[in-house]
């Protein structure tokens, strides 16, 4: 295995690791992995691919694209869950605010009756 093949295998390993992180909800790790992935892909393709390496590179890219599709689905799913969490927080804040307003207005007559 030459250096280029080893580098390609590292790229594949990184893709698999990023998918694992996404499945575990480790989004900070996925984001950090994405930066590394972009840099390594750019570095890998700085040199032309030889005809001998073409089948291996093609197969690796197909695998990477498949993993990327799975990652994107997990990201969308994660965002949906995040949107639901934010919506729940906003509803909770509105409920607390409404409770606070109702409590304050309910206490006003009582306070006036005691002060008068």
C-alpha positions in Angstrom: 0.0 0.0 0.0 1.5 3.3 -1.0 1.1 6.7 0.8 -1.8 7.7 -1.4 -3.7 4.5 -0.7 -3.1 4.8 3.0 -4.3 8.4 2.9 -7.5 7.2 1.1 -8.1 4.6 3.8 -7.7 7.3 6.5 -10.3 9.4 4.7 -12.7 6.4 4.6 -12.0 5.8 8.3 -12.8 9.4 9.1 -16.1 9.2 7.2 -17.1 6.1 9.2 -16.1 7.8 12.4 -18.1 10.9 11.6 -21.1 8.7 10.9 -20.7 7.0 14.2 -20.5 10.3 16.0 -23.6 11.5 14.2 -25.5 8.4 15.2 -24.4 9.0 18.8 -25.5 12.7 18.6 -22.0 14.0 19.0 -22.5 17.0 16.8 -19.5 19.0 18.0 -17.3 16.0 17.0 -19.0 15.8 13.6 -18.4 19.5 13.0 -14.7 19.1 13.9 -14.5 16.1 11.7 -16.0 18.0 8.8 -13.2 20.6 8.9 -10.6 17.9 8.9 -12.4 16.0 6.1 -12.5 19.0 3.8 -8.9 19.8 4.3 -7.8 16.2 3.7 -10.0 15.8 0.6 -8.5 19.0 -0.9 -5.0 17.7 -0.1 -5.8 14.3 -1.6 -7.0 15.8 -4.9 -4.2 18.3 -5.3 -2.4 15.6 -7.4 -4.0 13.9 -10.3 -5.2 10.3 -9.9 -3.3 7.7 -11.9 -5.2 5.3 -14.1 -4.1 2.4 -11.8 -5.6 4.1 -8.7 -8.8 5.2 -10.5 -10.9 2.1 -9.6 -9.9 2.2 -5.9 -10.5 6.0 -5.7 -13.9 5.6 -7.4 -15.0 2.9 -5.0 -13.8 5.0 -2.0 -15.6 8.0 -3.3 -18.8 6.1 -3.8 -18.5 4.8 -0.2 -17.8 8.3 1.1 -20.9 9.7 -0.8 -23.1 7.0 0.7 -21.8 7.8 4.2 -22.3 11.5 3.5 -26.0 10.9 2.5 -26.5 9.1 5.8 -24.8 11.9 7.7 -27.0 14.5 6.0 -30.2 12.5 7.0 -29.0 12.4 10.6 -28.2 16.1 10.6 -31.7 16.9 9.3 -33.2 14.6 11.9 -31.0 16.2 14.6 -32.1 19.7 13.5 -35.7 18.6 13.6 -35.2 17.4 17.2 -33.4 20.6 18.0 -36.4 22.6 16.5 -38.8 20.7 18.7 -36.6 21.3 21.7 -36.5 25.1 21.0 -40.3 25.1 20.4 -40.8 23.4 23.8 -38.5 25.9 25.5 -40.4 28.8 23.9 -43.8 27.3 24.9 -42.4 26.8 28.5 -41.3 30.5 28.6 -44.7 31.7 27.4 -46.4 29.5 30.0 -44.1 30.9 32.8 -44.8 34.4 31.6 -48.5 33.9 31.4 -48.5 32.3 34.9 -46.5 35.3 36.2 -49.0 37.7 34.7 -52.0 35.8 36.0 -50.4 35.5 39.5 -49.5 39.3 39.5 -53.0 40.3 38.5 -54.7 37.9 40.9 -52.6 39.3 43.8 -53.3 43.0 43.1 -56.9 43.0 44.6 -55.6 41.1 47.6 -52.8 43.6 48.2 -55.2 46.6 47.8 -57.6 45.0 50.3 -54.9 44.6 52.8 -53.5 48.1 52.3 -56.9 49.9 52.5 
